[in-house]
């Protein structure tokens, strides 16, 4: 799985890198650089919008359009590549609402035999380029007549409810570097496949070949300290190598 990552690039820099425009919500979100992005945090994403790429702020943890309550999102941070087209929570989004989630790198934990605490690792590209996760997104509002709707309307003071935009990251089998750490890894989308992945006119069968492990030798794996375990820690010291 992928449950934490690093995202420090400001939206303007992302817009330049992806040749994208900024959505109105990005300015409102005012996301701070974070070395410990966790589920339910707001994250920058890239999606197709009216023929161009758009940088959008979304909450990590997908809430399906049919969900009665947004709390389900905390359990929907990852979608498996082998079941994403059939799982009720994701099968609609994978057809038309695909996105990219850029990051500096991501974290994974490895269980060592005879050791109570798992060792955390920071994974980046060897060439220094961002890692770009394959993601899905959804827009959700509570339905009238539900408790979630009544609560949201009370909080909104009777105004129209805004859409909650959420996302999930797709995972696949590990490549050579990841295999010794964990049995899953996030799908990484190369630049040559960005537009094909984002294009809502492409069916699932036209993009399924993207949902594979990253090439061997693409990634660099660094063991770090357990400071990353605490989600309140957000600083750059988290990615410093652990003492040997």
Backbone torsions as a table, in degrees:
resi	resn	phi	psi	omega
1	UNK	NA	173.0	173.4
2	UNK	-130.2	110.3	-174.5
3	UNK	-117.2	-5.2	176.3
4	UNK	-151.7	148.1	173.5
5	UNK	-154.8	174.7	-178.6
6	UNK	-110.1	130.6	177.9
7	UNK	-141.2	106.7	-176.1
8	UNK	-118.5	-10.0	-176.3
9	UNK	-72.8	131.4	175.7
10	UNK	-70.1	159.1	-175.3
11	UNK	-59.3	-36.3	179.2
12	UNK	-63.1	-38.9	177.7
13	UNK	-66.5	-39.3	177.0
14	UNK	-65.1	-39.8	178.9
15	UNK	-60.4	-41.0	178.0
16	UNK	-66.8	-44.5	-175.9
17	UNK	-64.2	-41.3	-177.2
18	UNK	-96.3	2.6	-176.3
19	UNK	50.9	55.7	-174.4
20	UNK	-125.4	165.0	173.9
21	UNK	-100.9	158.9	179.2
22	UNK	-93.2	134.1	175.1
23	UNK	-76.2	163.2	178.4
24	UNK	-63.6	-32.6	-176.1
25	UNK	-70.7	-22.7	-178.6
26	UNK	-63.2	-43.8	179.0
27	UNK	-64.9	-38.8	-180.0
28	UNK	-67.6	-33.0	-176.0
29	UNK	-69.1	-35.6	179.5
30	UNK	48.0	54.6	-177.7
31	UNK	-71.4	131.7	177.4
32	UNK	-86.2	148.6	172.8
33	UNK	-56.5	138.2	-177.8
34	UNK	-137.7	132.3	173.4
35	UNK	-94.8	12.6	-180.0
36	UNK	-154.7	62.4	177.1
37	UNK	-69.9	129.9	-175.4
38	UNK	-126.2	162.1	177.2
39	UNK	-52.6	142.9	-176.0
40	UNK	78.7	-5.4	172.2
41	UNK	-71.9	155.1	170.7
42	UNK	-78.0	139.5	-179.2
43	UNK	-134.8	154.9	173.3
44	UNK	-82.1	137.7	178.2
45	UNK	-134.1	168.8	174.4
46	UNK	-123.2	129.4	176.9
47	UNK	-137.6	164.6	175.5
48	UNK	-82.5	135.6	-177.8
49	UNK	-148.5	110.0	175.9
50	UNK	52.2	45.4	173.9
51	UNK	85.5	3.9	177.1
52	UNK	-137.4	172.0	175.7
53	UNK	-87.9	140.7	-178.0
54	UNK	-130.3	133.4	172.1
55	UNK	-83.7	122.1	-176.6
56	UNK	-129.5	145.2	174.2
57	UNK	-91.5	128.6	179.7
58	UNK	-135.0	156.3	175.0
59	UNK	-88.7	133.1	-178.1
60	UNK	-78.7	118.8	-176.5
61	UNK	127.8	94.8	-169.3
62	UNK	-69.8	130.9	174.8
63	UNK	-106.6	108.8	-179.7
64	UNK	-59.2	152.4	-177.2
65	UNK	-61.9	-25.5	-177.6
66	UNK	-89.1	-3.4	-175.3
67	UNK	-64.1	141.5	176.9
68	UNK	-79.0	-26.6	-175.4
69	UNK	-143.4	141.9	-178.2
70	UNK	-70.3	-12.0	-178.5
71	UNK	-61.0	-22.4	179.7
72	UNK	-60.7	-24.3	-176.5
73	UNK	-59.6	-31.1	-178.9
74	UNK	-65.1	-17.1	178.0
75	UNK	-100.8	2.5	-174.9
76	UNK	-119.4	43.2	-177.8
77	UNK	-82.0	-22.1	179.1
78	UNK	-131.1	149.7	173.2
79	UNK	-128.8	131.2	-179.4
80	UNK	-75.5	135.6	-179.0
81	UNK	-60.8	-34.4	-175.3
82	UNK	-78.0	-13.7	-179.5
83	UNK	-126.6	2.6	-173.9
84	UNK	-62.0	-29.3	-177.8
85	UNK	-81.4	-10.0	-177.0
86	UNK	-118.7	-22.5	-179.9
87	UNK	-67.3	130.5	-178.2
88	UNK	-54.4	-34.3	-176.7
89	UNK	-69.8	-23.9	-171.1
90	UNK	-122.1	-17.5	-169.5
91	UNK	-65.0	-27.6	176.4
92	UNK	-75.5	-44.6	-177.6
93	UNK	-64.8	-38.4	-176.1
94	UNK	-67.2	-19.9	178.8
95	UNK	-77.5	-38.0	-169.9
96	UNK	-134.5	-15.8	-172.5
97	UNK	-125.0	71.0	178.4
98	UNK	-100.9	148.7	-179.4
99	UNK	-143.1	173.3	173.0
100	UNK	-116.1	143.9	177.4
101	UNK	-124.9	106.7	-177.2
102	UNK	-81.5	147.4	179.3
103	UNK	-152.9	158.2	173.2
104	UNK	-72.7	-34.9	-178.5
105	UNK	177.9	179.8	-178.6
106	UNK	-138.1	165.0	-178.4
107	UNK	-108.3	149.1	170.5
108	UNK	-146.6	152.3	-177.5
109	UNK	-114.0	139.5	-178.1
110	UNK	-118.5	129.2	178.0
111	UNK	-84.1	121.4	178.6
112	UNK	-100.5	130.3	180.0
113	UNK	-57.3	133.6	178.4
114	UNK	79.9	2.8	-179.1
115	UNK	-117.9	128.0	-175.9
116	UNK	-68.8	-42.8	-175.6
117	UNK	-96.7	138.6	178.1
118	UNK	-74.6	148.7	176.6
119	UNK	-88.3	126.1	177.4
120	UNK	-85.6	147.6	178.3
121	UNK	-130.3	148.3	174.6
122	UNK	-110.6	128.5	-174.7
123	UNK	-117.5	126.9	179.4
124	UNK	-133.5	173.0	171.2
125	UNK	-80.4	140.8	179.8
126	UNK	-64.4	-29.1	-177.0
127	UNK	-85.3	1.1	177.7
128	UNK	82.6	-3.3	178.2
129	UNK	-73.9	157.8	176.8
130	UNK	-63.1	153.3	166.7
131	UNK	-88.7	140.3	-176.6
132	UNK	-124.5	106.4	-176.9
133	UNK	-77.8	146.6	168.8
134	UNK	-80.7	126.3	-178.2
135	UNK	-133.6	171.7	173.5
136	UNK	-128.5	153.9	178.4
137	UNK	-135.0	158.4	177.7
138	UNK	-143.3	153.8	172.7
139	UNK	-113.1	132.9	-173.3
140	UNK	-137.3	142.6	168.0
141	UNK	-136.3	145.6	174.8
142	UNK	-66.7	144.7	-177.7
143	UNK	-85.2	140.8	176.8
144	UNK	-53.3	141.8	-180.0
145	UNK	94.2	-7.4	178.0
146	UNK	-99.3	159.1	178.1
147	UNK	-62.9	-38.3	179.4
148	UNK	-61.3	-37.4	178.7
149	UNK	-66.1	-45.4	-179.1
150	UNK	-61.5	-42.7	179.6
151	UNK	-64.9	-44.9	-178.6
152	UNK	-64.5	-40.4	179.3
153	UNK	-65.1	-38.1	178.0
154	UNK	-64.7	-41.5	179.1
155	UNK	-67.9	-32.8	-178.9
156	UNK	-83.1	-5.1	179.6
157	UNK	68.4	27.2	178.6
158	UNK	89.1	-4.8	178.1
159	UNK	-74.0	167.7	176.5
160	UNK	-61.7	141.1	-179.1
161	UNK	-80.0	134.7	176.5
162	UNK	-76.3	156.1	174.2
163	UNK	-72.7	139.2	171.5
164	UNK	-95.2	116.2	-178.6
165	UNK	-100.3	121.2	-176.1
166	UNK	-128.2	164.6	-178.3
167	UNK	-144.2	165.2	174.2
168	UNK	-138.4	158.9	178.6
169	UNK	-106.6	137.5	-179.8
170	UNK	-90.3	135.6	179.0
171	UNK	-115.5	158.7	-179.5
172	UNK	-143.2	-170.7	177.2
173	UNK	-67.8	156.8	-178.0
174	UNK	-77.7	152.5	170.5
175	UNK	-88.5	-170.3	-174.1
176	UNK	-60.0	-44.6	-177.5
177	UNK	-67.6	-35.7	-175.0
178	UNK	-84.1	-21.9	-172.6
179	UNK	-59.7	-33.8	-178.4
180	UNK	-78.5	-9.2	-177.2
181	UNK	-106.4	-46.4	-173.5
182	UNK	-152.6	157.2	-177.5
183	UNK	-87.6	0.4	176.1
184	UNK	-135.5	159.3	172.5
185	UNK	-148.8	156.0	176.6
186	UNK	-70.5	147.4	173.6
187	UNK	-71.7	128.1	178.2
188	UNK	-108.0	127.1	-175.4
189	UNK	-100.1	120.2	177.5
190	UNK	-72.9	156.1	-179.3
191	UNK	-52.8	-34.0	-178.4
192	UNK	-64.9	-17.5	-178.7
193	UNK	-110.6	2.8	-176.9
194	UNK	-57.0	-53.5	-175.3
195	UNK	-67.2	-37.6	178.6
196	UNK	-63.5	-39.8	178.9
197	UNK	-68.1	-40.8	-175.6
198	UNK	-76.3	-28.5	-173.0
199	UNK	-63.4	113.7	-178.8
200	UNK	-69.0	-13.0	177.8
201	UNK	-78.3	-14.0	177.5
202	UNK	-84.2	127.5	177.8
203	UNK	-74.4	171.0	-178.8
204	UNK	-58.9	-38.9	-178.5
205	UNK	-67.4	-18.5	179.6
206	UNK	-88.4	-8.0	-179.7
207	UNK	-126.2	-3.0	-175.0
208	UNK	-63.1	-26.6	179.8
209	UNK	-70.3	-11.7	177.2
210	UNK	-77.0	-24.3	-172.2
211	UNK	-84.5	60.8	-176.7
212	UNK	-128.9	165.5	177.5
213	UNK	-60.4	151.4	175.7
214	UNK	-64.4	153.1	177.8
215	UNK	-56.2	143.6	175.0
216	UNK	-61.3	147.2	178.7
217	UNK	73.1	8.4	175.8
218	UNK	-78.6	-31.8	-168.5
219	UNK	-107.0	154.3	174.3
220	UNK	-116.8	132.0	-175.3
221	UNK	-114.7	125.5	-177.6
222	UNK	-125.9	125.1	175.5
223	UNK	-74.9	133.5	-177.1
224	UNK	-124.1	-179.2	-178.5
225	UNK	-86.0	168.7	-178.2
226	UNK	-78.1	7.0	175.1
227	UNK	-59.1	-28.3	-178.9
228	UNK	-68.2	-19.3	-177.9
229	UNK	-61.4	-28.8	-179.4
230	UNK	-89.9	115.3	-175.7
231	UNK	-65.8	-16.0	178.3
232	UNK	-75.4	-18.5	176.5
233	UNK	-80.4	122.9	-173.3
234	UNK	-127.5	0.7	-170.3
235	UNK	-88.2	170.3	-176.4
236	UNK	-66.3	-16.6	178.5
237	UNK	-64.1	-16.8	-178.4
238	UNK	-65.1	-28.5	-176.0
239	UNK	-96.3	5.1	176.7
240	UNK	-69.6	140.2	-179.6
241	UNK	-59.7	144.7	176.0
242	UNK	-71.3	150.2	176.8
243	UNK	-57.4	140.1	-178.7
244	UNK	-81.2	NA	NA
